[in-house]
Amino acid sequence: MVTFVPASPEVSTQGGAPIRDGKFEIPRMQGLVPGKYKVSISSPEDKPQELPDKNINNGAPGMLPAPVKEVVPSIYNSGSKLEAEVRPKATNVFDFSLASDLAPAAK
């Protein structure tokens, strides 16, 4: 999933689209208004992580599902520095090259 979040208060909308086969498209009618955006790219694992204690809520209903593990390195989502500027009356095409070896090294 790719998400465009306004980088300033002057931009009033956010948007996003699923990524399929390395490509995404946001239709013009559902598109983003001109301005600068911070971009986040994410892809959760197919299955949720297991909770450490299955009896954590004593079986009460309403328990939130377990969080899913993020496949894409955090430098492209929670810690993303990716940016894009949507320009008026322009063909806005954004290519983001992701590399897993850019993830910070473990200390």
C-alpha positions in Angstrom: 0.0 0.0 0.0 1.2 3.5 -0.8 -0.1 6.4 1.3 0.3 10.1 0.6 0.0 12.3 3.7 -0.1 16.1 3.5 3.3 17.6 4.4 1.8 20.9 5.4 -1.6 22.3 6.6 -2.2 23.9 3.2 -2.8 20.5 1.7 -6.2 19.2 2.7 -6.4 15.7 1.5 -4.5 12.4 1.9 -4.9 9.4 -0.3 -3.4 6.1 -1.3 -3.7 3.0 -3.4 -2.8 -0.7 -3.3 0.5 -1.6 -5.0 0.1 -4.5 -7.5 3.0 -5.9 -9.5 5.1 -2.9 -8.4 2.7 -0.3 -9.7 0.0 1.9 -8.2 -2.6 4.3 -9.6 -4.8 6.9 -7.9 -7.6 7.8 -10.3 -7.8 11.6 -11.1 -11.4 11.8 -9.7 -10.1 10.3 -6.4 -6.8 12.0 -6.6 -4.7 14.2 -4.5 -4.9 18.0 -4.5 -1.7 19.8 -5.6 0.9 20.1 -2.9 3.7 18.3 -1.0 3.2 15.0 0.6 5.1 12.5 2.8 4.9 9.1 1.3 4.6 5.8 3.2 4.9 2.3 1.6 3.8 -0.7 3.6 3.1 -4.4 3.1 1.9 -6.5 6.1 2.6 -10.2 6.3 -0.2 -12.4 5.3 -0.9 -13.7 8.8 -1.1 -11.8 12.1 1.4 -12.3 14.8 0.4 -14.5 17.7 -0.4 -12.8 21.0 2.1 -13.8 23.8 -0.8 -14.8 26.1 -4.0 -16.1 24.5 -5.9 -15.6 27.8 -4.8 -12.0 28.1 -8.4 -10.7 28.2 -9.9 -13.8 29.8 -11.8 -14.6 26.6 -13.8 -11.3 26.7 -15.2 -10.2 23.3 -13.8 -7.0 21.7 -10.2 -7.9 21.8 -8.3 -6.2 19.0 -6.7 -8.5 16.4 -3.0 -9.1 16.9 -0.8 -6.7 15.0 0.7 -7.8 11.8 4.4 -7.9 11.0 5.5 -5.3 8.5 7.5 -6.7 5.5 8.8 -3.4 4.1 11.6 -1.8 6.2 10.5 1.0 8.5 12.6 3.6 6.5 9.8 3.4 4.0 6.8 3.6 6.3 6.9 4.6 10.0 10.3 6.3 9.5 9.8 7.3 5.9 11.6 10.2 4.4 10.0 9.7 1.0 8.3 12.8 -0.4 6.3 13.7 -3.5 4.9 16.9 -4.9 1.6 16.8 -6.8 1.7 19.6 -9.4 -1.5 21.1 -11.0 -2.1 20.4 -14.7 0.8 18.0 -14.9 1.2 14.3 -15.4 2.2 13.2 -11.9 4.2 10.0 -12.0 6.1 8.9 -8.9 8.6 6.1 -8.8 9.9 4.9 -5.5 12.9 2.5 -5.5 12.9 0.4 -2.3 16.0 -1.5 -1.2 15.9 -3.8 1.8 19.7 -3.4 2.4 19.0 0.3 3.4 17.5 -0.7 6.7 19.6 0.5 9.7 22.1 -2.1 11.0 21.3 -3.8 14.3 23.5 -2.6 17.2 
